Amino acid sequence: MISQFFVLSQRGDNIVFRDYRGDVQKGSAEIFFRKVKFWREDGKEEAPPVFNLDGVNYFHVKVVGLLFVATTRINLSPSLALELLQRIARVIKDYLGVLSEESLRKNFVLVYELLDEVIDFGYVQTTSTEVLKSYVFNEPIVVDAARLPSLGPAALFMQGNKRMPGTAVTKSVVANEPGGRKREEIFVDIIEKISVTFSSSGYVLTSEIDGTIQMKSYLTGNPEIRLALNDDLYIGRSGVPSYGYSGSAGTGAVVLDDCNFHESVHMDSFDVDRTLSLVPPDGEFPVMNYRITQEFKPPFSINTLIEEAGSLKAEVILKIRADFPSSITANTILVEMPLPTCTTRVNFDLEPGVVGQTADFKESHRKLEWSMKKIVGGSEHTLRAKLNFSQELHGNITKEAGPVSMTFTIPMYNPSRLQVKYLQIAKKMKTSNPYRWVRYVTQANSYVARI
């Protein structure tokens, strides 16, 4: 049961506000933003997703630069509240096509109508786009996605000769195309978030993949969809034949530690030929979530060398190597490394002739940041940083510095080798053959190298 729901911009402007119960003060949005902006508790620079202030519980998630917030005075499950906020953001995006400050302001009537149907007096009624279509009939005012600043996901798949249409992530499930027609198409995204920890000598200590198969359907009539996965896919290692398991060699069986499926998925033939059949609901939804702890080849290797250059100076050499094919390009790479607290100045030596590289020393956080717009597979990049200290460290530099962490996005690449063999629409369309798009993307969840 929630008392209030509101959406704030990055500047703290109140875009959407709905008070369901009236038991929390009206200025809660301003109180929340001030607290989050100047958060300095427990030595952390960023506010946690859940916190209590003056008897009010605040829950928030950040979606494409917007803060979705819920408040309540009761002891509500944090998981429930955060999942609800994510689902509200997804429903609004399904209707508006583009989730941004401009689209929310232009469609505030539709957004408030959706909120009144999703939540009644603080209690959740439904978060299904398909169910809401029976009650909400307002047409969205479509915002031109081309004028929006690039936030990453919309530009992830502009890769290779056959470019994915930009409308994949900016299209409403209820609005028609110009001329009143609706383009028949379906999108399937295999998104994998990887967590890897390297030892100081470069060996992999832990590795894990959290994956999801996302689907977004724009097919009229809700036809049945058949989705075929790898033949050598196993759930749990007990059923894997000894000759089919090959660890990180890059071939062999794909072994999922565990997985779960959307309620609309029928698994009648899954055990036989690894085929999922489903009637996709409206909007975006996860067909399947899975987790893999089987060894895999990390996409990047990180090498760090720290050399003392006197009592108050040291040099850090960071090397990043892309261990994937040259036909694949990683985007939005950021490498971070905490430095000793007595660091006063850092001078950087970037590679000559390389475009899109920047390096910076965040003095307030005592952190080195190295960002690259893209890295082509098979390439290697080096950063040299000369550190100046205000006091002697007596050989304790490696104890106070690090670890090195990395974030990145790699389109059309998945380390698990889970593949969609085919995407079949059971009922043939009378008008045209629907477009089918299958895309892969890998992102860093926690990619850390110890020093």
Secondary structure, 3 states (H helix, E strand, C coil): CCCEEEEECCCCCEEEEEECCCCCCCCHHHHHHHHHHCCCCCCCCCCCCEEEECCEEEEEEEECCEEEEEEECCCCCHHHHHHHHHHHHHHHHHHHCCCCHHHHHHCHHHHHHHHHHHEECCEECCCCHHHHCCCCCCCCCCCCHHHCCCCCHHHCCCCCCCCCCHHHHCCCCCCCCCCCCCCCEEEEEEEEEEEEEECCCCCEEEEEEEEEEEEEECCCCCCCEEEEECCCEEECHHHCCCCCCCHHHCCCCEEECEEEECCCEECCCHHHHCEEEECCCCEEEEEEEEEECCCCCCCEEEEEEEEECCCCEEEEEEEEEECCCCCCEEEEEEEEEECCCCEEEEEEECCCCCCCEEEEEECCCCEEEEEEEEEECCCEEEEEEEEEECCCCCCCHHHHCCCEEEEEEEECCCCCCCCEEEEEECCCCCCCCCEEEEEEEEEEEEEEECC
